[in-house]
Structure formats: C-alpha cells, structure tokens
C-alpha cells in the first residue's frame, strides 16, 4: 500500500475512534438526564479531553496530507470532508458535556413532567448521529439523505418542547430552575442534530461531489429520491 493510502487509512481510523467516543457521549449524557445517573454524566466529562486531543490529531494529519501529498479528486474530497466532520464531532462532544452538566445539576431536583418529551427528541437526535456516522463510514449517500430528512422533525419537536416548558414554568414558578436546565438540554440536542446534518451534507459531497448546504428545496428533493 502506498504511503499516502496508509495515511488516509490512519486519518479514517482516527475519525472512527472520535465518532465512537462522541456517539457514546451523546447517549450517556442524555441517559444521565433521564435516569438521574451521576456516573454516566461524569463519564462524559472524563472523556472530553480525549475527544479534544483527537480533534487536534485529526486536523494535524489532514493538513499534513493536504500540504505534502496534494491529493486530487475523491481523495481531496475525503481529506476536506474529514476536516469538516472533525469539527462537527468536536462540537457534538462539547454539547454532550453541556447536557451532562445539566444532568448533574438536576440530580437533586425532583423530576418534572415535561421530561417525557426529552427521550423522544434525544432518540431522534441520536439516530441522526448514528446514521450520519454510518453514512460516512460506508459512503452511503442514501443514508445521508435520510439524515437530512429528519432535521425538520427535530426542529418541530424542539419548538413543541419549548412551548410546553414555558407553559410549565408559568404554572409552576417554584420549578423554574429545573425547567431551564431542561430547556438547555433540548436546545443542545437540536444543535447535535444540526451537526449530524452537517456531516450528512459532507458525506453527500464526498460520495456525489455535490454541495447541498443551504439549499432547502434541493435537499428536500434529494431526500425524496
């Protein structure tokens, strides 16, 4: 195997390691909230440094490949996609840390009813994360399209949860702190879903060589094909 191909494989391997850590962080942070599980939340915080270190390593490897190997065509798209996906993964790791911190803050507080919506939003966001990463690993354009198609559903669920939590706070002012933490969790889950969408867009660029960012009509048409 050529040295360049070995470096590409190393780059992909690092991304896969980071992907696994981030996917676990998203899941464990949400379970920390839903189950009031301190250990799961603390685990997310402990793993943050490794995710951050991987981000630096991946960026260094990708920049080195661009500078020293001057890749072309598909290889160039792979390296540039890796840089962008790396950034989205690191941001998802940060958002998971924020959710875990909310979980720790909520440990000693009584559970409130609006929490029932969070597992639904989390389930959809986690599915988008998993599908986006699987689409990258397998270069699966159809799977990437399915992630784009899920984005509106998360936005709608976020809006409904916001209204529910705001109404809850108006009627239960003594529990405003808990509701505010849950609002933060919902917001962070929506942002995780947005980063999953970014990764799916990068997969379509990698596989098909097309840029679907910001083109809602085109994205909708693609998701339906």
C-alpha positions in Angstrom: 0.0 0.0 0.0 1.4 3.4 -0.9 2.4 5.7 2.0 -0.4 8.2 1.0 -3.0 5.4 1.2 -1.7 4.4 4.6 -2.0 7.9 5.9 -5.6 8.1 4.6 -6.4 5.0 6.4 -4.9 6.3 9.6 -7.0 9.5 9.2 -10.2 7.5 8.8 -9.2 5.3 11.8 -8.8 8.4 14.0 -12.2 9.7 12.8 -13.8 6.4 13.6 -12.3 6.5 17.1 -13.6 10.0 17.6 -17.0 9.1 16.2 -17.4 6.2 18.7 -16.5 8.5 21.6 -18.9 11.2 20.5 -21.7 8.8 19.9 -21.2 7.4 23.4 -21.0 10.9 24.9 -24.4 11.9 23.3 -26.1 8.7 24.6 -24.6 8.8 28.1 -25.3 12.5 28.6 -28.9 12.0 27.8 -29.2 8.9 29.9 -27.6 10.9 32.7 -30.6 13.3 32.5 -33.3 10.8 32.0 -32.1 8.3 34.6 -30.6 10.9 37.0 -27.4 8.9 36.7 -24.3 10.7 38.0 -21.8 8.1 36.8 -22.9 8.4 33.2 -22.7 12.2 33.3 -19.3 12.1 34.9 -18.1 9.6 32.3 -19.0 12.2 29.6 -16.9 14.8 31.4 -13.9 12.4 31.7 -13.9 11.5 28.0 -13.9 15.2 26.9 -10.2 15.5 26.9 -9.7 12.5 24.6 -12.2 13.9 22.1 -10.4 17.3 22.2 -7.0 15.6 21.7 -8.3 13.6 18.7 -9.6 16.8 17.1 -6.1 18.2 17.2 -4.5 15.0 15.9 -7.0 14.7 13.0 -6.6 18.3 12.0 -2.8 17.9 12.0 -3.0 14.7 9.9 -5.4 16.2 7.4 -3.4 19.4 7.0 -0.2 17.4 6.5 -1.9 15.3 3.8 -3.0 18.5 2.0 0.4 20.2 2.2 2.7 17.2 1.5 0.6 14.9 -0.7 -1.6 17.4 -2.7 -4.5 14.9 -3.1 -6.8 15.1 -6.1 -10.5 14.3 -6.9 -12.0 11.9 -4.4 -9.0 11.8 -2.1 -9.1 15.6 -1.9 -12.8 15.5 -1.0 -12.1 12.9 1.6 -9.5 15.0 3.4 -11.6 18.2 3.3 -14.7 16.3 4.4 -12.6 14.8 7.3 -11.6 18.3 8.5 -15.2 19.5 8.5 -16.6 16.3 10.1 -13.8 16.5 12.7 -15.0 20.0 13.7 -18.7 18.8 13.9 -17.7 15.9 16.0 -15.8 18.0 18.5 -18.8 20.4 18.8 -21.1 17.5 19.4 -18.7 16.4 22.2 -18.9 19.9 23.7 -22.7 19.8 23.5 -22.8 16.4 25.2 -20.7 17.9 28.0 -23.2 20.6 28.4 -26.0 18.1 28.6 -24.0 16.1 31.2 -23.6 19.2 33.3 -27.3 19.8 33.2 -27.8 16.2 34.3 -25.5 16.8 37.3 -27.4 20.0 38.2 -30.7 18.1 38.1 -29.6 15.2 40.3 -31.0 16.5 43.5 -34.1 18.1 42.0 -37.5 16.4 41.7 -38.4 15.1 38.3 -40.8 17.2 36.4 -43.4 16.1 33.8 -42.0 17.8 30.7 -39.1 15.4 30.8 -41.2 12.9 29.0 -40.6 14.7 25.7 -36.8 14.7 26.0 -36.3 11.0 25.4 -38.2 11.4 22.1 -36.1 14.3 20.9 -32.9 12.5 22.1 -33.8 9.3 20.3 -34.2 11.1 17.0 -31.1 13.2 17.5 -29.1 10.1 18.5 -30.4 8.2 15.4 -29.3 11.1 13.2 -25.8 11.0 14.8 -25.5 7.2 14.2 -26.8 7.4 10.7 -24.6 10.3 9.7 -21.5 8.5 11.0 -22.5 5.2 9.4 -23.1 7.0 6.1 -19.6 8.4 6.3 -18.0 5.0 7.1 -19.9 3.3 4.3 -20.0 6.2 1.9 -23.8 5.7 1.8 -25.5 8.6 0.1 -29.0 7.2 0.7 -28.4 7.0 4.5 -27.0 10.6 4.4 -30.2 11.8 2.7 -32.3 10.2 5.4 -30.4 12.3 8.0 -31.3 15.5 6.1 -35.0 14.4 6.0 -35.0 14.0 9.8 -33.8 17.6 10.5 -37.3 19.2 10.4 -38.8 16.6 12.7 -36.2 17.6 15.4 -36.9 21.3 14.9 -40.6 20.7 15.3 -40.1 18.6 18.5 -37.8 21.3 19.9 -40.5 24.0 19.3 -43.2 21.9 20.9 -40.9 21.2 23.9 -40.1 24.9 24.3 -43.8 25.8 24.4 -44.5 23.0 26.9 -41.7 24.0 29.2 -42.5 27.7 29.1 -46.1 26.9 30.0 -44.9 24.7 32.8 -42.8 27.5 34.2 -45.7 29.9 34.1 -47.8 27.5 36.1 -45.1 26.2 38.4 -42.7 29.1 39.2 -41.1 27.2 42.0 -39.7 24.7 39.5 -38.3 27.2 37.0 -34.6 26.2 37.6 -35.3 22.6 36.6 -37.3 23.6 33.6 -34.4 26.0 32.5 -32.0 23.1 32.6 -34.3 21.0 30.5 -34.6 23.9 28.0 -30.9 23.8 27.7 -30.9 20.1 27.1 -33.5 20.4 24.4 -31.5 23.2 22.7 -28.3 21.2 22.8 -30.0 18.2 21.4 -31.2 20.3 18.5 -27.7 21.6 17.9 -26.4 18.0 17.9 -28.9 17.1 15.3 -27.7 20.2 13.3 -24.2 18.9 13.4 -25.3 15.5 12.3 -27.0 17.2 9.3 -23.7 18.9 8.5 -21.9 15.5 8.5 -24.6 14.1 6.2 -24.1 17.0 3.8 -20.3 16.4 3.9 -21.0 12.7 3.1 -23.0 13.7 0.0 -20.2 16.0 -1.1 -17.7 13.2 -0.6 -19.7 10.5 -2.4 -21.5 12.5 -5.0 -19.4 15.6 -5.3 -22.4 17.9 -4.7 -22.9 20.7 -2.2 -26.3 20.7 -0.6 -25.8 23.2 2.1 -28.4 25.9 2.5 -30.5 24.6 -0.5 -33.6 23.5 1.2 -35.6 22.7 -1.9 -32.8 20.7 -3.4 -32.3 18.9 -0.1 -36.0 18.0 0.1 -35.9 16.7 -3.5 -32.9 14.6 -2.8 -34.4 13.1 0.3 -37.4 12.1 -1.7 -35.5 10.3 -4.5 
